[in-house]
Amino acid sequence: MKNKTLLIVDDDPAIRYAFKRTFEKMDYLIIEATNGKEAIDTISLQCPSVVFMDITMPKMNGLVALEKIKEINTELPVIVITGNGNMDTAIKAMQKGAYDYLTKPLDIDKVRLTAERALEMLKMKNQIEELRQKLINTNKDSATTTIVGMHPLMQDIFKRVGVISTTPNHANVLILGETGTGKELVARAIHENSANANKAFQVINCTVLPENLLESELFGHEKGTFTGADVKKIGKFELAGEGTLFLDEIGDMAINLQKKLLRVIQERKFERLGGNSSINLNTRIIAATNKNLKHSIIKGDFREDLYYRLNVIEIILPPLRERKEDIKLLSDYFIKKYNRKFDKNIYGISDEVKELLEQYDFPGNVRELENLIERAITLERGEVLTPQAFPQEIFSVINTSEIKSSVKIKEFIQAKKIVVESFEKKFIIERLQETKGNVTEASRISGIERQSFQRLMKKYDLSSEEFRK
């Protein structure tokens, strides 16, 4: 007897047929709906075990239908399907109570596995909590809150952000990833989709300030605590209140200050420097670093106990070179962003630019890609970004069509190396010129870790002194 019922909600008959053909062989009973309204009517009359539902449909879209379905049956697993790779869609779906989120084209094995897991969850009932937290309105055009990516690793991160944002503020988060991968963007996404989104989001970079100033920035100080403390200062913890404190580059925090931070996290209270009154800690702490903290622990540079206090929930951001299929999607997003900024009307990148960008390893990750697109937008005179709008060192030597037809692979690799090195040198020189030889600032705006930036300077025999004149 068939006791597993699947409701398939999609306005595309081919999708519904594919589901029916696949799951009927597995002893499932299949019922169908062509839009969100039909789905709600069907659920009101019948009791499906699992729902697979498209987001983009006529009459009522999937997200609206999802919300109404959860009002009817909060425990019914709903798996949403879409071709949209925008982070906001994933977060909305997860927060409105979706069990999972799949993107087209569908992997049928993953679809089967997702259905089986959903049924197992339904049997246990306590494996999933309701995720109906109302999404806080954010500026969808803002680069600080929008992340895009179709790569499975990014889709998993979007889902995790949706879940984390509903957890209590005491659940600290550790974000790991190379410079330029978007660690602060993820931190902001967690905050802006939480119940405390209307509270403060405070940021502090643990690399920029010396230990004594960093301590004062974090905890504040009373007037007269030390020379120069002419007035009372409110620290970042106190300013964050019930909101979020983002500790960027936590791996560079001095070991003595790590000890004090650990005590504050454990006791959930702190005092201003020179003060006697305790202040309760109600802040979510999100820390981030591009360092391998486990290696730092072995070297004695980072406290193991603090690592585990911060790493209640971990998010690892992949470098752009590991998700190159997202380069076109990211490029289109940045083009839209800078079209608005520069009042342009560019609709995309040429096929040649796409192939050449995918050949580049992007040591500065997404931040470096954004820098290239912004620069190209300002220079392009047509309606599509062409190689001429990018630094010529990266494109001029390579002819894509010749690469495809050539069998001289070694010659191509050598030519590519020359081009990349030429671009790297000019890129480093331009950043040093912009910052008048300030290596720290030059590495920051280029999206390259300071040590890596210094290695490139050494590679090309560049000294910061020559740019300070």
N, C-alpha and C positions, 0 to 999 in steps of 0.2 A: 504493500500500500504506500502511496506517495504521501509523506508527511512533512516534506520540506517545500515551502511555497515561495517562489521568487516573483516579485513585482518588478517588471522592466518598464521604466518610464523614459521614453525617447520619441521625438517626432519623426525620427528616421526609421522607416520600416525595415531597412537592411540591418540596422543595429539590433532591433527587436528580434528579427529572424535569426541572427547569429547567436544571440543569447539562448533563444528557444532551442535551436538545434544542438547547442553545446550542453545545456543543462538537463534537457529531457532524457538524454542518455545516462545521466547520473541520478535518475529517480527523483527529479525535481518536478513539481507542478509549476507551470509558468502562466502568469497572468500579465496583461499588458495595459499600458496607458500611453497616450500620445502627448500629454502635457501635464503640468502640475495640478490643474483643477481636476482632471480625470483621476489623477493619482489619489488626491484627497478623498474624492467620492468613493473610489475603489476600496481604500483602506477603511473607510467608515463602514462599509458593508462586509468586507472580508478581512482575514487576519493573516497577511503574508509574514513569512519568517524573516526575509531580508528584502530590501529595496535597492535596486540600482537605478540611479536617476541622473539624467543629463541636466546641465545648468541652463543652457540656452534653448528655450522652447517658447512657442507662441502661447498666448492667453495668460499663462503664469509661469515664470521661470523657476528653476530648481531651488534657488536659495529661499524664495518666498514660500514655495511648497514645503521645503524642509522644515521651516519654522512652524508651519501649520500642522505638519505631520507630528512633530514633537509635542504639540499641544494635545493631539489625539492619543499618542502612545509614546511616552518618553523612552521606553526600552527598545523600541523597534530600530534595528540597525539600518541606517541609510548610507549607502556608498554613492557619492556624487562623482560624476564623470564630466570632463570638460577638455577642450583643446586649448584653454587659456593658461599660460604659464606665469601669470602675475601672482605675486605673493598675497595680495589682498584677497583674492578669490579663495585661496587655500585657507587663510586665517578665518575668513567669514564662514566658510563651510564647517570648519572644525569647531568654531565657537557657537554656531547655531545647532550643534549636536551631531554632525556627521560622524559616522564610525570611521570612514576612511575617504580618501580622495585619489582618484585615478585620472590620468591624462590620456587623451587619444594621440596616436593610435593605440588601441588596447592590446596588452599582452594577455592572451587567453589563459595561460597558465597562472598568471598573477591574479586574474579575475576569479578563477576557480579557488585559488588559495585564499583570497580575500573573503569569498563567500563562506568557505569552511570555517575560517577564523571568526567571522561574524556570528555564525550559528553556535560555535563553541562559547563565545562570549555571552550569547543570549541564554544558554543553558546555565552558565555560572552566575549570571545576573550582576555580580558584584565586580566584574572585571573592568567595567568602564563607567565613568561618572558622566553625568549629563553636562554637555558643553554648550550652554545657551547664553553665555555672557554677551550682553549687548555690545556690539562693536562701536567703539568710540569714533566719532567722526574725525577724520584726519584730512589733511590736504593731500589729495591724491596726486597732485603735480609735484609734490616736494620730494627731492632726492633723499631727504633724511629719513623718510618713512617707507619708501617703496623699494622693494628688491624684486628682481625678475630672474627667472631661470626655469627651464624645462628639464634640466638634468635630474635624474632620480635623487641624487644627493641633496639638491636644493629643494626638491619637493618634500623630502623627509624633514628638512629643516623648517619649511613653512608650516608643516603639520605640528612639529614640536613647539614652534612659537605659539601656535594657537592653543595648545594644551598648557604650556608654561604660564601663559598670560592669565589663566584662571586659577593658578595656585596661590597660596598665601604669600605675603611679602617675605616671610622668614625663609622661603625656599631660594637660596642663593644660586646664581648661575655663573658658570665659567665658560667663556667663549674663546676657543683656540683657532688660530689661523694666521697665515702670513700677512704682512703689511699690505693694505689695499684690498683685502678680500671682503670688507664690509662688516667688521665686528661691531662698530658703533651703530650701524644701521639696524642690525639685528637686536641690539640692546634697546634701541628706541622703539622698535616694533613690539617687543615684549611689553615695554612700559605703556605705549600708546594704545595697546589692545587689552590692558588690564583694568580692573575695577578702579584703580587709583590713577587713571590716565590724566585726570584733572589736577593731580598733584605735581610737584616739581620733579624735573629730571636734571640731575646735576652731574657734570662730567669733570673728572680730574685726571691729568696725565701724570703717571708716577715717574716718568723719565725726566720731565722738564725741570722740576724743582729739586733743590737740594733737600736733604733729610729734614732739617729743622723747619724749613718753610713749608714742606709738604705736610708735616705734622700739624702745623698751625692751620693750613688750608683745610685739612680734614676735620679737625676737632675744634678749631677756633681758639681764641685766647682772651684773657681778661686784660684790661688796661694796666700797663705797668709790669706785665709779666717778664718782659725782657726789653733791652734797649731798642727803641724804635716803636714799641707797642704803645702808642699814644692814645689809642682808643680801643674799646672792646671790639673783637672781631668774631663774627658768627661763621662757623666752619661749614663745610659741605654737608656733613652728616646732619647737622641741625637744619640747614637750608632745605635739604631733601625731605625732611619730615617723614610723612607717610608715603612719599613717592619712591624714586629710584636714584641710587648713586652708582654711576658707572666709573669703575676704576680701570682706566686704560693703561696698558703696559704694566700690569701688576707684577710681572716677573722682574722688573727693575727696581722694585721697592727695597729700601735698605732693610737688612735683617732685623735691626733693633725696632724699626717701625712695624715690621711684620708681627713681632711679638705683641705690641700694643693693639694692633688691629685684631689679632686673634682673641685677645682678652675682651675687647669690645663686642665681638661677634658672639662669644660664649655667654657673656653676662647680659647682653642686650641693653647696655647703658654705657655712657661715657661722660667725661668731664672736659670742659674747656681747659686749655693750658693755664695754670695759675688759678684755677677755680676749685671750689669745694662742693658745688651742687651737681648731683648726678642728673643726666638727661637721658630719658628712655629712648632706646633705638627702635624705631618702627619702620625702618627703611629697608627696601629690597636692595641687596648688593649684587651688581652684575660686574664681574671682573673679566678682563680680556688680556691676552698676551700673544705675541708671535714666537715666544720661546717654548722649548720643551721643558716644562716644569719638573717632570720626573728626573730629567738629567740635572736640572738645577738643584733638586733635592739631594741627589747623590754627591754633587760638588759642594754642598753645604751653603748654597746661595739662596735657597728657599726652604721655608719650614714645611715639613711634611704635614703637621697637624693643621696648619693654615690651609694648605692645599685641599685637604678633605673637607674643611669647613666651607671653603668657597665652591668646591666642586660637588654641590648637592645635585645639580643638573648640569650636564656638559653638552655643549654644541661645538662641533668641529666644522669649520668652513673650508671647503676645498679651494685650492688655488685655481685661477682661471685656466691654466694650462691643462688641468684635469677635467674641464668641462667646456671644451672648445666649441661644442655644438651650441652653446649659449651666446657665442660672440655676436652672431647676427641679431639675436633677440635683444641683447644688451645695446648693440649699436643703434637699433631702431628706437629703443627707449631714450637713449641719450640724444639722438637726433631730434626727437619730439621736444625734449627738454630745452635744447639750445636753439631750436627753431623759435620757441617762444621768447627766449632771452634776447636773441639777435634779430628777431622779426624776419626770419627766413622761411622758405617754403620748400625745404628739401625733404624728399620722401623716402630715401634709403641710400644704401651703398651699392656700388657696382659689383658685379660678380668677381671682377679681378681684385677689387679691394677685399672682398670677403675671403677669397682664397689666400691672399697674402697675409691678412690679419690672422688667419687660422694657422699660418706657418710660424708665426712669431710666438715666443714663449711668455711674454708679458711678465717680466720680473716684478713690475709694480701692480700686477693683477688688475682688477676691475677699475681701480682708481686711475691707472695708467691708460686704460682703454678710454675712459671718460675724457681724460686730458687730450688724447689724440683726436677724438670726435669733436670736442669743443674747438680745438684749433682748426680742424678741417672745415667745420661749419662757417667759421669766420672768413676762410679763404675761398671756399667754393662759390663759383658764379652760376653754376647750372642748377638743375633740380635733383641731381643724384651725386653722392660723394665719389669722386674719381681719384686715382693715385696722385694726380697733380696737387690735390689739396692737402696731402699728407707730406711729412718730411721726405724729401726725394731720396735720401740715403736708404730708406727702407724699401722703396719700390722701384727706383729707376733702373737698376741693374737687372732685375728679374722680370722676364716676360713669361706670363703664366702659360700661354699656349705652347711656348717652346719647352717649358718644363715638362708639360704633359707628354709631349711627343719625343723628348730627348731620352737617349739611353745612357748619356754621360752623367750618371748619378754623382760620381765623385766631383766632377766639375761644378755641378749645381750646388752641392753641399759647400764647396769652397767659396763659390760666388755668394751664397747666402750668408756664410760666415763673415765675409768682407762687408756685405751690406749691413748686417746687424751691428758689427763693431763700429762701422762708420756712424750709424744712427746713434748708438749708445754714447759714443764720444761727444757728438754734437749735443745730444740731450743733456748730458752731464754738464757740459760747458754752459749751456743756456740757463740751467737751474742755478749754477754758481754765479753767473752774471746777474740773474734776477735778485739773488740774495746777498750780493756783494761778498761772496766767499763764506757765508754762514753755512757750514756743512749740515748742521742739525736741521735748519729750516729748509735747505735745498733738498735734503733727503725726504723731509715730510711732504713737501708739495709735489715731489715726483712720485710718491707712493712706494719708495724703496727703503728698506731697512737701513739705518745709518751705517752699520758695519759693511753691508753690501755696497752702499754708495761709496764708502771710503776705499773698498777694494777696487771698484771701477775707476776711481780717481788714480789709484796707484797703477792700475793696468795701463792707463793712458797717460801716465806721467804728468798728472795735473796737481797743482798745489793751490790751496785756498788763498794763500798770500797774494798770488798774482791777480786775484779778482777783487782784492780789497783796496786797490788804488783808486 
